[in-house]
Amino acid sequence: MEESKSSSMNSAVHIGCAKGRNRRRNMGKLGGKVAVITGGSDGMGLATAKLFAREGAKVIITGRDQARLDAAAPSIGNGADAIGCDISKMADIEALRAFVERKHGRVDIIFANAGAARPNMFEYMSEEDS
């Protein structure tokens, strides 16, 4: 009985290891995807950027502080880009769109992690209010 327990434990470990090797060979769940992450220089945005990159995505992080973005990008891996962008300014959003289109041709994932607002009802908001 003790021998069969040991035998089934060994095969379970072996199966687990084989599965892990196959996963490393594959690109991951997000292989080939392009992800834009706003507020990506720290906190939840940076953690998400690292996760997406580990899963194979090409990641673009954005934020208002270019120095912080530049410091964060190397820790993400997979050739992450760091683009300064104030999401409250349409000109910055357009520049981000143009960069992503020129470099990647598309966006597959948007992780909207940045924002600021002044309390007001949505229908009364304008770009100038942000």
DRENDREN-595713 format. One record per residue: x, y, z of N, C-alpha, C, O in turn; residue number from 1; residue in three letters. Coordinates in Angstrom, 3 decimals. Atoms other than C-alpha are relative to their C-alpha. Last residue first. Layout:
BEGIN
+----------+----------+----------+----------+----------+----------+----------+----------+----------+----------+----------+----------+-----+-----+
|      n.x |      n.y |      n.z |     ca.x |     ca.y |     ca.z |      c.x |      c.y |      c.z |      o.x |      o.y |      o.z |   n | res |
+----------+----------+----------+----------+----------+----------+----------+----------+----------+----------+----------+----------+-----+-----+
|        X |        Y |        Z |        X |        Y |        Z |        X |        Y |        Z |        X |        Y |        Z | NUM | ala |
...
+----------+----------+----------+----------+----------+----------+----------+----------+----------+----------+----------+----------+-----+-----+
***
This chain:
BEGIN
+----------+----------+----------+----------+----------+----------+----------+----------+----------+----------+----------+----------+-----+-----+
|      n.x |      n.y |      n.z |     ca.x |     ca.y |     ca.z |      c.x |      c.y |      c.z |      o.x |      o.y |      o.z |   n | res |
+----------+----------+----------+----------+----------+----------+----------+----------+----------+----------+----------+----------+-----+-----+
|   -0.906 |    0.997 |   -0.562 |  -11.387 |   67.333 |  -16.302 |    1.308 |    0.595 |    0.436 |    2.177 |   -0.121 |    0.931 | 130 | ser |
|    0.274 |    0.265 |   -1.419 |  -14.063 |   70.008 |  -16.679 |    1.014 |   -0.957 |    0.622 |    1.104 |   -1.036 |    1.847 | 129 | asp |
|   -0.569 |   -1.088 |   -0.803 |  -12.600 |   71.279 |  -19.974 |   -0.199 |   -0.219 |    1.498 |    0.552 |    0.330 |    2.305 | 128 | glu |
|   -1.436 |    0.220 |   -0.086 |  -13.339 |   67.931 |  -21.631 |    0.654 |    1.047 |    0.890 |    1.604 |    0.737 |    1.609 | 127 | glu |
|   -0.649 |   -0.281 |    1.283 |  -16.998 |   68.403 |  -20.818 |    1.493 |   -0.282 |    0.180 |    1.956 |   -0.522 |    1.295 | 126 | ser |
|   -1.466 |   -0.048 |    0.045 |  -19.280 |   67.114 |  -18.075 |    0.475 |    0.353 |   -1.401 |   -0.182 |    0.044 |   -2.394 | 125 | met |
|   -0.415 |   -1.398 |   -0.073 |  -22.982 |   67.995 |  -17.740 |    1.516 |    0.164 |   -0.081 |    2.025 |    1.277 |    0.048 | 124 | tyr |
|    0.523 |   -0.744 |    1.152 |  -24.320 |   64.612 |  -18.945 |    0.393 |    1.479 |    0.003 |    0.220 |    2.162 |   -1.007 | 123 | glu |
|   -0.679 |    0.304 |    1.257 |  -22.025 |   62.821 |  -16.505 |   -0.477 |    0.884 |   -1.154 |    0.339 |    1.410 |   -1.910 | 122 | phe |
|    0.779 |    0.971 |    0.753 |  -23.396 |   64.499 |  -13.381 |    0.615 |   -0.139 |   -1.387 |    1.008 |    0.850 |   -2.005 | 121 | met |
|    1.020 |   -0.649 |    0.808 |  -20.667 |   66.258 |  -11.460 |   -0.794 |   -1.103 |   -0.693 |   -0.329 |   -2.239 |   -0.782 | 120 | asn |
|    1.369 |    0.528 |   -0.108 |  -17.918 |   65.421 |   -8.989 |   -0.997 |    0.852 |   -0.793 |   -1.088 |    2.067 |   -0.613 | 119 | pro |
|    0.681 |   -0.912 |   -0.919 |  -14.584 |   66.595 |  -10.347 |   -1.441 |   -0.487 |    0.065 |   -2.065 |   -0.715 |   -0.972 | 118 | arg |
|    1.295 |   -0.594 |    0.329 |  -12.680 |   63.781 |  -11.861 |   -0.407 |    1.007 |    1.046 |    0.008 |    0.960 |    2.204 | 117 | ala |
|    0.263 |   -1.041 |   -0.971 |   -9.337 |   62.096 |  -12.094 |   -1.318 |    0.633 |   -0.401 |   -1.651 |    0.696 |   -1.584 | 116 | ala |
|    1.110 |   -0.918 |    0.195 |   -8.349 |   58.995 |  -13.894 |   -0.084 |    1.004 |    1.123 |    0.432 |    0.795 |    2.221 | 115 | gly |
|   -0.294 |   -1.368 |   -0.417 |   -5.932 |   56.229 |  -14.295 |   -1.235 |    0.851 |   -0.201 |   -2.078 |    0.587 |   -1.058 | 114 | ala |
|   -0.367 |    0.001 |   -1.406 |   -6.399 |   52.453 |  -14.395 |    0.290 |    1.406 |    0.512 |    0.626 |    1.567 |    1.685 | 113 | asn |
|    0.182 |   -1.398 |   -0.402 |   -8.152 |   51.965 |  -17.719 |    0.176 |    0.102 |    1.506 |   -0.750 |   -0.160 |    2.274 | 112 | ala |
|    0.187 |    0.098 |   -1.447 |   -6.743 |   48.607 |  -18.844 |   -0.024 |    1.432 |    0.511 |    1.024 |    2.047 |    0.709 | 111 | phe |
|   -0.195 |   -1.284 |   -0.683 |   -7.223 |   48.676 |  -22.609 |   -0.314 |   -0.233 |    1.465 |   -1.421 |   -0.642 |    1.816 | 110 | ile |
|    0.414 |   -0.125 |   -1.401 |   -6.684 |   45.388 |  -24.415 |    0.253 |    1.421 |    0.465 |    1.326 |    1.978 |    0.230 | 109 | ile |
|    0.878 |    1.109 |   -0.358 |   -6.432 |   44.458 |  -28.108 |   -0.593 |    0.160 |    1.396 |   -1.709 |   -0.289 |    1.658 | 108 | asp |
|    0.047 |    0.200 |   -1.447 |   -4.997 |   47.684 |  -29.498 |   -0.977 |   -1.135 |    0.252 |   -2.098 |   -1.118 |   -0.256 | 107 | val |
|    1.290 |    0.268 |   -0.647 |   -3.987 |   47.890 |  -33.153 |    0.162 |    0.011 |    1.519 |    1.277 |    0.033 |    2.041 | 106 | arg |
|    1.104 |    0.134 |    0.941 |   -1.288 |   48.603 |  -35.716 |   -1.364 |   -0.216 |    0.618 |   -2.375 |   -0.173 |   -0.083 | 105 | gly |
|    0.646 |    1.313 |   -0.132 |    1.569 |   47.868 |  -33.319 |   -1.181 |   -0.213 |   -0.950 |   -1.563 |   -1.352 |   -1.216 | 104 | his |
|   -0.880 |    1.083 |   -0.453 |    4.160 |   50.643 |  -33.737 |   -0.653 |   -1.373 |   -0.058 |    0.003 |   -2.353 |   -0.413 | 103 | lys |
|   -1.247 |    0.050 |    0.767 |    2.336 |   53.225 |  -35.877 |    0.845 |   -1.221 |    0.398 |    1.398 |   -1.898 |   -0.469 | 102 | arg |
|    0.317 |    0.394 |    1.374 |   -1.099 |   52.494 |  -34.418 |    1.267 |   -0.158 |   -0.836 |    1.402 |   -1.117 |   -1.596 | 101 | glu |
|    0.382 |    1.417 |   -0.025 |    0.224 |   52.573 |  -30.857 |   -0.312 |   -0.489 |   -1.418 |    0.083 |   -1.592 |   -1.796 | 100 | val |
|   -1.170 |    0.823 |   -0.321 |    2.035 |   55.863 |  -31.432 |   -0.337 |   -1.485 |   -0.085 |    0.384 |   -2.258 |   -0.716 |  99 | phe |
|   -0.877 |   -0.010 |    1.169 |   -0.954 |   57.466 |  -33.191 |    1.241 |   -0.867 |    0.237 |    1.668 |   -1.600 |   -0.654 |  98 | ala |
|    0.623 |    0.815 |    1.048 |   -3.317 |   56.432 |  -30.399 |    0.909 |   -0.108 |   -1.215 |    1.087 |   -1.191 |   -1.772 |  97 | arg |
|   -0.123 |    1.400 |   -0.427 |   -0.952 |   57.840 |  -27.771 |   -0.571 |   -0.928 |   -1.065 |    0.047 |   -1.935 |   -1.412 |  96 | leu |
|   -1.414 |    0.339 |    0.194 |   -0.721 |   61.151 |  -29.681 |    0.263 |   -1.455 |    0.409 |    1.028 |   -2.152 |   -0.258 |  95 | ala |
|   -0.222 |    0.151 |    1.445 |   -4.537 |   61.245 |  -29.911 |    1.451 |   -0.370 |   -0.292 |    1.712 |   -1.206 |   -1.158 |  94 | glu |
|    0.629 |    1.273 |    0.371 |   -4.849 |   60.640 |  -26.170 |    0.215 |   -0.268 |   -1.485 |    0.493 |   -1.401 |   -1.880 |  93 | ile |
|   -0.858 |    1.077 |   -0.504 |   -2.362 |   63.432 |  -25.497 |   -0.554 |   -1.367 |   -0.389 |    0.200 |   -2.266 |   -0.761 |  92 | asp |
|   -1.210 |   -0.014 |    0.825 |   -4.303 |   65.849 |  -27.747 |    0.961 |   -1.109 |    0.441 |    1.588 |   -1.750 |   -0.403 |  91 | ala |
|    0.251 |    0.707 |    1.267 |   -7.563 |   64.823 |  -26.048 |    1.240 |   -0.038 |   -0.890 |    1.459 |   -1.025 |   -1.592 |  90 | met |
|   -0.286 |   -0.866 |    1.147 |   -6.260 |   65.903 |  -22.656 |   -0.127 |   -0.789 |   -1.290 |    0.604 |   -1.753 |   -1.517 |  89 | lys |
|    1.013 |   -1.059 |    0.004 |   -7.771 |   64.337 |  -19.513 |    0.188 |    0.950 |   -1.187 |   -0.588 |    1.889 |   -1.367 |  88 | ser |
|    1.248 |    0.458 |    0.609 |   -5.875 |   61.128 |  -20.225 |   -1.113 |    1.040 |    0.033 |   -2.172 |    0.833 |   -0.558 |  87 | ile |
|    0.999 |   -0.460 |   -0.967 |   -2.580 |   62.886 |  -19.580 |   -1.358 |   -0.320 |   -0.616 |   -1.771 |    0.306 |   -1.592 |  86 | asp |
|    1.339 |   -0.295 |    0.511 |   -0.162 |   60.800 |  -21.630 |   -0.893 |    0.415 |    1.154 |   -1.101 |   -0.352 |    2.094 |  85 | cys |
|    0.649 |   -1.028 |   -0.800 |    3.560 |   60.166 |  -21.314 |   -1.333 |    0.373 |   -0.621 |   -1.412 |    0.684 |   -1.809 |  84 | gly |
|    0.409 |   -1.194 |    0.738 |    4.387 |   56.957 |  -23.156 |   -0.707 |    0.972 |    0.944 |   -1.710 |    0.625 |    1.567 |  83 | ile |
|    0.499 |   -0.947 |   -0.996 |    6.344 |   54.070 |  -21.640 |   -0.282 |    1.324 |   -0.697 |    0.641 |    1.998 |   -1.154 |  82 | ala |
|   -0.169 |   -1.409 |    0.337 |    6.854 |   51.102 |  -23.972 |   -0.615 |    0.859 |    1.089 |   -1.617 |    0.481 |    1.696 |  81 | asp |
|    1.081 |   -0.943 |   -0.310 |    7.282 |   47.535 |  -22.735 |    0.385 |    1.423 |   -0.392 |    1.533 |    1.838 |   -0.237 |  80 | ala |
|   -0.100 |   -1.198 |    0.840 |    9.888 |   45.400 |  -24.520 |   -1.088 |    1.028 |    0.232 |   -1.535 |    1.675 |   -0.715 |  79 | gly |
|    0.624 |    0.209 |    1.300 |    8.825 |   42.051 |  -23.002 |   -0.041 |    1.273 |   -0.853 |   -0.958 |    1.460 |   -1.652 |  78 | asn |
|   -0.490 |    1.031 |    0.907 |    9.815 |   43.173 |  -19.507 |   -0.752 |   -0.001 |   -1.318 |   -1.658 |    0.804 |   -1.534 |  77 | gly |
|    1.154 |    0.696 |    0.575 |    7.867 |   45.115 |  -16.903 |    0.449 |   -1.156 |   -0.887 |   -0.116 |   -2.248 |   -0.831 |  76 | ile |
|    0.414 |    1.059 |   -0.926 |   10.842 |   46.157 |  -14.746 |   -1.161 |   -0.833 |   -0.545 |   -1.448 |   -1.910 |   -0.023 |  75 | ser |
|   -0.917 |    1.150 |    0.046 |   12.370 |   48.078 |  -17.667 |   -0.419 |   -1.152 |    0.917 |   -0.103 |   -2.307 |    0.631 |  74 | pro |
|    0.050 |    0.827 |    1.218 |    9.207 |   50.224 |  -18.012 |    0.979 |   -1.180 |   -0.002 |    0.576 |   -2.285 |   -0.367 |  73 | ala |
|    0.807 |    1.216 |   -0.147 |    8.996 |   51.487 |  -14.408 |    0.119 |   -0.953 |   -1.180 |    0.082 |   -2.168 |   -0.989 |  72 | ala |
|   -0.583 |    0.832 |   -1.061 |   11.835 |   54.048 |  -14.415 |   -0.734 |   -1.342 |    0.117 |   -0.118 |   -2.358 |    0.438 |  71 | ala |
|   -1.286 |    0.498 |    0.490 |   10.736 |   55.466 |  -17.785 |    0.684 |   -0.898 |    1.033 |    1.356 |   -1.863 |    0.668 |  70 | asp |
|    0.274 |    1.013 |    1.019 |    7.154 |   55.752 |  -16.525 |    1.296 |   -0.632 |   -0.497 |    1.390 |   -1.852 |   -0.631 |  69 | leu |
|    0.469 |    1.196 |   -0.709 |    8.321 |   57.550 |  -13.384 |   -0.319 |   -1.127 |   -0.971 |   -0.050 |   -2.293 |   -0.682 |  68 | arg |
|   -1.145 |    0.548 |   -0.734 |   10.360 |   60.009 |  -15.474 |   -0.401 |   -1.272 |    0.752 |    0.346 |   -2.250 |    0.757 |  67 | ala |
|   -0.850 |    0.794 |    0.889 |    7.462 |   60.494 |  -17.913 |    1.178 |   -0.628 |    0.735 |    1.566 |   -1.752 |    0.415 |  66 | gln |
|   -1.380 |   -0.233 |   -0.416 |    5.049 |   61.617 |  -15.182 |    0.946 |   -0.900 |   -0.809 |    1.109 |   -2.080 |   -0.500 |  65 | asp |
|   -0.377 |   -1.403 |    0.201 |    1.532 |   61.957 |  -16.662 |    1.478 |    0.266 |    0.270 |    2.025 |    1.240 |   -0.247 |  64 | arg |
|    0.170 |   -0.782 |   -1.219 |    0.830 |   58.284 |  -17.166 |    0.469 |    1.417 |   -0.280 |    0.949 |    1.721 |   -1.372 |  63 | gly |
|    0.134 |   -1.448 |    0.135 |    0.928 |   55.595 |  -19.820 |   -0.166 |    0.616 |    1.380 |   -0.499 |   -0.062 |    2.352 |  62 | thr |
|    0.511 |   -0.659 |   -1.207 |    2.093 |   52.015 |  -20.048 |   -0.045 |    1.498 |   -0.242 |    0.789 |    2.058 |   -0.954 |  61 | ile |
|   -0.275 |   -1.428 |    0.045 |    2.314 |   50.213 |  -23.387 |   -0.577 |    0.575 |    1.281 |   -1.786 |    0.511 |    1.505 |  60 | ile |
|    0.624 |   -0.919 |   -0.943 |    2.537 |   46.437 |  -23.140 |    0.463 |    1.430 |   -0.253 |    1.643 |    1.690 |   -0.486 |  59 | val |
|   -0.808 |   -1.195 |    0.200 |    3.165 |   43.784 |  -25.798 |   -0.712 |    1.098 |    0.777 |   -1.888 |    1.369 |    0.534 |  58 | lys |
|    0.500 |   -1.222 |    0.646 |    1.391 |   40.799 |  -24.316 |    1.116 |    1.009 |   -0.223 |    2.080 |    1.075 |    0.540 |  57 | ala |
|   -0.321 |   -0.118 |    1.414 |    3.040 |   37.414 |  -23.662 |   -0.460 |    1.261 |   -0.698 |   -0.186 |    1.425 |   -1.887 |  56 | gly |
|    0.921 |    0.838 |    0.775 |    1.570 |   36.281 |  -20.329 |    0.155 |    0.205 |   -1.509 |   -0.609 |   -0.358 |   -2.294 |  55 | glu |
|   -0.348 |    1.405 |   -0.269 |    4.591 |   37.662 |  -18.485 |   -0.870 |   -0.947 |   -0.800 |   -0.430 |   -2.035 |   -1.171 |  54 | arg |
|   -1.244 |    0.279 |    0.719 |    3.915 |   41.010 |  -20.202 |    0.440 |   -1.446 |    0.217 |    0.878 |   -2.106 |   -0.726 |  53 | ala |
|    0.319 |    0.086 |    1.426 |    0.286 |   41.000 |  -19.002 |    1.252 |   -0.342 |   -0.814 |    1.193 |   -1.163 |   -1.729 |  52 | phe |
|    0.754 |    1.234 |    0.230 |    1.399 |   40.236 |  -15.432 |   -0.297 |   -0.183 |   -1.491 |   -0.071 |   -1.263 |   -2.037 |  51 | leu |
|   -0.940 |    1.118 |   -0.157 |    4.051 |   42.960 |  -15.445 |   -0.688 |   -1.327 |   -0.278 |   -0.130 |   -2.191 |   -0.954 |  50 | lys |
|   -0.909 |   -0.040 |    1.144 |    1.584 |   45.528 |  -16.831 |    0.981 |   -1.175 |    0.055 |    1.234 |   -1.821 |   -0.962 |  49 | ala |
|    0.738 |    0.546 |    1.140 |   -0.992 |   44.486 |  -14.225 |    0.880 |   -0.040 |   -1.239 |    0.844 |   -1.014 |   -1.991 |  48 | thr |
|    0.150 |    1.441 |   -0.248 |    1.493 |   45.059 |  -11.392 |   -0.727 |   -0.676 |   -1.168 |   -0.355 |   -1.776 |   -1.578 |  47 | ala |
|   -1.302 |    0.624 |    0.247 |    2.405 |   48.447 |  -12.899 |   -0.079 |   -1.509 |    0.213 |    0.481 |   -2.271 |   -0.574 |  46 | leu |
|   -0.306 |   -0.092 |    1.423 |   -1.240 |   49.512 |  -13.112 |    1.311 |   -0.676 |   -0.348 |    1.393 |   -1.404 |   -1.337 |  45 | gly |
|    0.770 |    1.005 |    0.720 |   -2.053 |   48.216 |   -9.616 |    0.294 |    0.025 |   -1.510 |    0.325 |   -1.026 |   -2.149 |  44 | met |
|    1.204 |    0.598 |   -0.569 |    0.672 |   50.275 |   -8.000 |   -0.635 |   -1.072 |   -0.863 |    0.052 |   -1.888 |   -1.479 |  43 | gly |
|   -0.120 |    0.596 |   -1.336 |    3.177 |   52.128 |  -10.143 |   -1.306 |   -0.668 |    0.411 |   -2.291 |   -0.642 |   -0.327 |  42 | asp |
|   -1.335 |   -0.192 |   -0.567 |    3.989 |   53.606 |  -13.557 |    0.165 |   -0.572 |    1.403 |    1.292 |   -0.731 |    1.871 |  41 | ser |
|   -0.827 |    1.199 |   -0.066 |    1.015 |   52.114 |  -15.397 |    1.353 |    0.160 |    0.654 |    2.161 |   -0.767 |    0.600 |  40 | gly |
|   -0.435 |    0.038 |   -1.391 |   -1.642 |   54.747 |  -14.777 |    0.928 |   -1.172 |    0.260 |    0.834 |   -1.829 |    1.297 |  39 | gly |
|   -0.121 |   -1.363 |   -0.514 |   -3.167 |   53.880 |  -18.136 |    0.359 |   -0.087 |    1.483 |   -0.022 |   -1.037 |    2.168 |  38 | thr |
|    0.347 |   -0.086 |   -1.421 |   -2.420 |   50.394 |  -19.433 |    0.216 |    1.435 |    0.454 |    1.351 |    1.910 |    0.506 |  37 | ile |
|   -0.280 |   -1.354 |   -0.469 |   -2.448 |   49.796 |  -23.188 |   -0.514 |    0.090 |    1.436 |   -1.673 |   -0.211 |    1.718 |  36 | val |
|    0.739 |   -0.528 |   -1.150 |   -2.254 |   46.125 |  -24.155 |    0.469 |    1.404 |    0.348 |    1.668 |    1.652 |    0.476 |  35 | ala |
|   -0.546 |   -1.321 |   -0.287 |   -1.281 |   44.618 |  -27.517 |   -0.877 |    0.617 |    1.086 |   -2.088 |    0.764 |    0.919 |  34 | val |
|    0.956 |   -1.083 |   -0.263 |   -1.915 |   40.875 |  -27.851 |    0.747 |    1.295 |    0.303 |    1.891 |    1.273 |    0.757 |  33 | lys |
|    0.349 |   -0.724 |    1.213 |    0.547 |   38.475 |  -29.511 |   -0.991 |    1.133 |    0.190 |   -1.292 |    1.848 |   -0.766 |  32 | gly |
|   -1.014 |   -0.021 |    1.048 |    0.612 |   36.065 |  -26.586 |   -0.499 |    0.703 |   -1.252 |   -1.557 |    0.372 |   -1.788 |  31 | gly |
|    0.117 |   -1.270 |    0.733 |   -1.989 |   37.034 |  -23.991 |    1.033 |    0.115 |   -1.118 |    1.317 |    1.219 |   -1.582 |  30 | leu |
|    1.392 |   -0.302 |    0.331 |   -2.693 |   33.607 |  -22.466 |   -0.150 |    1.252 |   -0.856 |   -1.141 |    1.396 |   -1.571 |  29 | lys |
|    0.817 |   -0.489 |   -1.092 |    0.921 |   32.602 |  -22.551 |   -1.377 |    0.377 |   -0.504 |   -1.647 |    0.364 |   -1.705 |  28 | gly |
|   -0.133 |   -1.436 |   -0.194 |    3.428 |   32.313 |  -25.365 |   -0.778 |    0.523 |    1.198 |   -0.511 |    1.640 |    1.641 |  27 | met |
|    1.067 |   -0.766 |    0.650 |    3.791 |   28.547 |  -25.123 |    0.180 |    1.473 |    0.325 |    0.916 |    1.829 |    1.246 |  26 | asn |
|   -0.255 |   -0.005 |    1.436 |    7.130 |   26.934 |  -24.223 |   -1.047 |    0.811 |   -0.749 |   -0.739 |    1.405 |   -1.782 |  25 | arg |
|   -1.114 |   -0.907 |    0.264 |    6.794 |   27.931 |  -20.570 |    0.303 |    0.071 |   -1.488 |    0.742 |    1.114 |   -1.973 |  24 | arg |
|    0.474 |   -1.375 |   -0.164 |    3.344 |   26.346 |  -20.445 |    1.122 |    0.991 |   -0.304 |    0.888 |    2.024 |   -0.930 |  23 | arg |
|    0.780 |   -0.372 |    1.181 |    4.655 |   23.083 |  -21.863 |   -0.445 |    1.452 |    0.087 |   -0.428 |    2.166 |   -0.915 |  22 | asn |
|   -0.920 |   -0.173 |    1.128 |    7.340 |   22.884 |  -19.175 |   -0.756 |    0.429 |   -1.250 |   -0.294 |    1.306 |   -1.978 |  21 | arg |
|   -0.730 |   -1.254 |   -0.170 |    4.769 |   23.496 |  -16.425 |    0.956 |    0.261 |   -1.148 |    1.072 |    1.396 |   -1.609 |  20 | gly |
|    0.936 |   -1.073 |    0.338 |    2.532 |   20.696 |  -17.723 |    0.700 |    1.360 |    0.093 |    0.505 |    2.222 |   -0.765 |  19 | lys |
|    0.155 |   -0.004 |    1.461 |    5.448 |   18.311 |  -17.706 |   -0.923 |    1.135 |   -0.424 |   -0.667 |    1.826 |   -1.409 |  18 | ala |
|   -1.206 |   -0.565 |    0.594 |    6.255 |   19.264 |  -14.121 |   -0.121 |    0.075 |   -1.514 |    0.271 |    1.073 |   -2.119 |  17 | cys |
|   -0.049 |   -1.434 |   -0.280 |    2.691 |   18.689 |  -12.952 |    1.202 |    0.663 |   -0.634 |    1.088 |    1.762 |   -1.176 |  16 | gly |
|    0.994 |   -0.632 |    0.870 |    2.544 |   15.308 |  -14.693 |    0.027 |    1.513 |    0.191 |   -0.013 |    2.272 |   -0.778 |  15 | ile |
|   -0.511 |    0.047 |    1.369 |    5.789 |   14.252 |  -12.982 |   -0.963 |    0.699 |   -0.971 |   -0.531 |    1.475 |   -1.823 |  14 | his |
|   -1.048 |   -1.016 |    0.088 |    4.522 |   15.391 |   -9.578 |    0.534 |    0.063 |   -1.428 |    0.741 |    1.150 |   -1.968 |  13 | val |
|    0.679 |   -1.296 |   -0.079 |    1.332 |   13.395 |  -10.024 |    1.015 |    1.133 |   -0.125 |    0.767 |    2.125 |   -0.810 |  12 | ala |
|    0.576 |   -0.283 |    1.309 |    3.359 |   10.416 |  -11.245 |   -0.747 |    1.330 |    0.011 |   -0.778 |    2.030 |   -1.001 |  11 | ser |
|   -1.043 |   -0.304 |    0.986 |    5.532 |   10.537 |   -8.141 |   -0.593 |    0.324 |   -1.361 |   -0.128 |    1.253 |   -2.021 |  10 | asn |
|   -0.518 |   -1.332 |   -0.308 |    2.548 |   10.795 |   -5.786 |    1.052 |    0.395 |   -1.032 |    1.067 |    1.527 |   -1.515 |   9 | met |
|    0.964 |   -0.971 |    0.531 |    0.897 |    7.816 |   -7.527 |    0.433 |    1.424 |    0.317 |    0.132 |    2.335 |   -0.455 |   8 | ser |
|    0.023 |    0.039 |    1.453 |    4.024 |    5.720 |   -7.005 |   -0.967 |    1.021 |   -0.571 |   -0.636 |    1.715 |   -1.532 |   7 | ser |
|   -1.195 |   -0.683 |    0.471 |    4.429 |    6.755 |   -3.384 |    0.014 |    0.082 |   -1.527 |    0.379 |    1.109 |   -2.100 |   6 | ser |
|    0.170 |   -1.410 |   -0.350 |    0.882 |    5.762 |   -2.591 |    1.159 |    0.816 |   -0.556 |    0.969 |    1.864 |   -1.173 |   5 | lys |
|    0.921 |   -0.569 |    0.975 |    1.346 |    2.498 |   -4.494 |   -0.276 |    1.471 |    0.279 |   -0.471 |    2.253 |   -0.652 |   4 | ser |
|   -0.655 |   -0.122 |    1.297 |    4.474 |    1.679 |   -2.459 |   -0.931 |    0.636 |   -1.030 |   -0.489 |    1.484 |   -1.804 |   3 | glu |
|   -0.896 |   -1.128 |   -0.073 |    2.799 |    2.376 |    0.898 |    0.672 |    0.249 |   -1.353 |    0.871 |    1.399 |   -1.745 |   2 | glu |
|    0.826 |   -1.197 |    0.000 |    0.000 |    0.000 |    0.000 |    0.866 |    1.255 |    0.000 |    0.597 |    2.206 |   -0.733 |   1 | met |
+----------+----------+----------+----------+----------+----------+----------+----------+----------+----------+----------+----------+-----+-----+
***
